[in-house]
Amino acid sequence: MSNYGMVIIGAGETGARAAVELRSLGWTGKITLIGEEAHAPYERPPLSKPTLLEEHNPSPAYILDNKQLEEHRIELMKGCKAVSIDKNNHSVQLENGQNINYERLLLATGAQPRRLSIPLSGSQSRFDTSSVLYLRSFGDALSLRRRLEPGKRVVIIGGGFIGLEVAASARECGCEVTVIEAGPRILMRGVPEAIAAIVDARHRSAGVQFKLGVGIAGISSSGGESIITLINGETLACDALIAGIGAIPETALAAASGLAIENGISVDEKLATSDPNIFAAGDCCSFPHPLYGGMRIRLEAWRNAQDQGTHVAGSMLGAKEAYAAVPWFWSDQYDLTLQVSGLQGIGTTTVHRTLGSSGDLFFHLTDERTLAAASGIGGPGIAKDIRLAEMLIASKAVLDPDALARPDVKLKVLLKG
Amino acid sequence: MTYEGWITACEEEDIEEEDVIRFDYGDRTFAIYRSAKNEYFATDGYCTHEKFHLADGLVMGNHIECPKHNGRFDYTTGEAKRAPVCQALKTYPLKQESGLIWIRIN
């Protein structure tokens, strides 16, 4: 199979990083990167902010431009959809009828926005599901930015990171913004209540309205306007309706190929699927995390997408190392930076450290007084401490809660023990 | 204070060991580093990937890590060390004199 190359399905962050890393590690054969979008690989984090706010025609922030693709001899197949995998013959079938043979295959298919599923309000009403906007791709961001005109009424369903980042951008565009969240507070997943309260207050001071702890009874739409009826009877009319209610791992191709699925494409610690020649990485996969006793997790975060892409390239070439990076993500809203490393849910007690006007840190400790997670909010200066906390998490050092609470005790010192 | 193209950036003690601070001069901005061996270095302030200030990043050995995307540079040479950064960082000559750190930015 010497003429069989490395084939990567999914030309996002993970796929692009894996392709480049395969070259860096010395793979000299073919590398084929198959993507459904019309673009070369680009970064998704800017989509909720600069892409929406840029005054003139924004363009994607490319991870690999044509020159780099050429330089690394990566064959990019844009606008191509893989429809099936023949595991026995090591080949992938594309929608356009082409067959691509592989020596090793990487599934970096990412995730798709969870779609809104809402009853119609009233038997006479209509709800045009195409009137609901989502944000995942550059194309989505372009559709969205056209709707964010000053004075327009924008309703966002979902008080998670995507919803709130879009809310901040929509306010900056001069829209009237309401966020509807079924949970009792925003950011229920992933950040402690104290941080959610700071984010909530910042949005309110910017003029965002919240409807918290209330579900949606129905939606109707006509003539470019949507009417949302809440369970408490209240109605909201809007010119743009955006749903940010989570993401679903893209597993259809893997499932149809008979690969194990478990909250995403199930991979082992080195990111191999149940077929040893097929790997999966990024938002689409769940993996056992060595740092958390082999607990199976799935992450939807930029850094994980990048790091797993890099790691899986090694695994595809035969390396046996486990992927053990500490989970980490960030969100920017207005002038607020929020960063979390680790898995907050594993912690049982929380220690607060104030950095004065620079921000606040929260350390989430296990019963053994090791650090499970750290979250920070404030100015960009919190990044240093969250990065150090990440190293403390990886070190599994037993920590003194009093030292964590004291701003004069440097985390670097705790790390050096 | 300036002489012969050198300007004072800060006092030696303004930077902790193995750390970095920001220095602005006119409309330009720099990052000034102090290594664990008490050597001082200077680079452009912003990461070459996106416009985030490196003075908010973490110094580890000879590396500075961008606070936003964890791209890394060797601050002693400016060399890009970790994705997503691929473009080197500009470095500037420094000297220590009278307890002050002087930088030549032209």
Interface residues (C-beta under 8 A of the other chain):
Chain A: R17 V20 E43 I63 W302 R303 Q306 T310 W330 G379 P380 G381 A383 K384 R387 L388 K412
Chain B: E18 F52 H53 D56 G57 L58 E65 P67 K68 H69 N70 A83 P84
